[in-house]
Amino acid sequence: MKHTKSIEAYEAAKKVIPGGVDSPVRAFGSVGGTPPFIERGEGGYLIDIDGNRYVDYVQSWGPLIFGHCDPTVEAAVIETARKGLSFGAPTLLETELAEEIVTLFPAIDKVRFVNSGTEAVMSAIRLARGFTGRDDIVKFKGCYHGHSDSLLVQAGSGAATFGAPNSPGVPEDFAKHTLLADYNDIESVKACFEASDEIACVVIEPIAGNMGLVPAEEAFLRDLRTLCDEHGTLLIFDEVMSGFRASLTGAQGLTDVKPDLVTLGKVIGGGMPVGAFGGRADIMAKLSPEGPVYQAGTLSGNPVAMAAGLAQVRQLKADLALYEILEMRARRLVEGLKAAADAHEIPLQIDVRGSMFGFFFNDRPVRNFDDALASDTERFAKFHRAMLDRGFYFACSQFETGFICSKTTDVMIDETIRNAHEVMGAL
């Protein structure tokens, strides 16, 4: 494949945009090469400005569960946009989408829309602090909850070490209120509670998607719920990625554990920028204008985003068999990649949750971030580049999740596996 135009576009972008991209992972820093500049999407495919065509296993990092340019979502967006892009005033669309979410998610009595996943989690944590009157929070190493100050921290030397900033610009006074625990390790969470009696909330991706696909174990989630109840601490499920992806009700469709607050995004925007947080009525009642915890956004509940989300969610409700099909195809894909790796004696770990999939070049199962970090990232980078050159667009990091859409066909998957066999042989 030729990437002449993308190379030129990247150089031009770097002159006016930091790093040439508006989100760091797009720079292909962990896999090398020049990122393709995309011109358009068609169902399960991406087409770049050089005319190269790729089978798309990223789908805008999750929201496009019906693929690119879904006619139902597209029609809803166009019809709504013709009435106006934004009003800064209430619309019926906000209530309609909120009703769909509240009806589907037992843990959500009320919901508020925002503009991104970062904003959703940031606001949910502020609400948890306001509700409990406490300052500290617990997060898990390897879970990404957006780039707000309290969450950009790295692990210290012990399980209950208070966080230190891992980005310049984040004051230590902010990060010190964040305690870090190991994913799928309840003892590390207990150590956090021993270190602080001021923990407002524990925030977790019940299906981690930002260290690669790493699901939380059911026993771990149950113990986490019990521990939070014992200490009067709120449990937040960050389902910005897994909501409507792992199942119609996200990770909550796969576990009996009920959180106090939930954050959503991606799919409920149908490709438009959107996020949301919701939970128990008594907690949400603390949110302004009902309560004292302030949160606002001029473009929150944007009518175009609401229309796209409604069109997508209603399609999902109307075709519940779709999730079984998507999971079957996701499994077929990763099992094919596993077979290709095995044929060439390359260790590969695989997993699937609904239409989400992940694989690690690793010789042992991945249960947490330390396990993920032990993966062979150099081999992944070579695999990614070789597959991209053959027309297959995977997430450009070993520590990201892939996605199947409704337009991903068996033929596309078979082609992917066939090419993966050839690429694995060259690794």
Buried (B, 14 or more C-beta within 10 A) or exposed (E): BEBEBBBBBBEEBEEEEEEBBEEEBBBBEBBEBBBBBBBEBEBBBBBBBBEBEBBBBBBBBBBBBBBBBBEBBBEBBEEBEEEEEEEEEEBEBBEBBBEBBBEBBEBBBBBBBBBBBBBBBBBBBBBBBBBBEBBBBBBBBBBBBBBBBBBBBEBEEEBBBBBBBEEEEBEEEBBBBBBBBBBBBBEBBBBBBEBBEBBBBBBBBBBBBBBBBBBBBEEBBBBBBEBBEEBEBBBBBBBBBBBBBBBBBBBBBBBEBBBBBBBBBBBBBBBBBBBBBBBBEEBBEBBEEEBEBEBEBEBBBBBBBBBBBBBBBBBBEEEEEBBEBBBEBBBBBBEBBBBBBEEEEBBBBBBBBBBBBBBBBBEEEBBBBBBBBBBBBBBBBBBBBBBBBBBBBBBBBBBBBBBBBBBBEEEBBEBBBEBBBEBBEEB
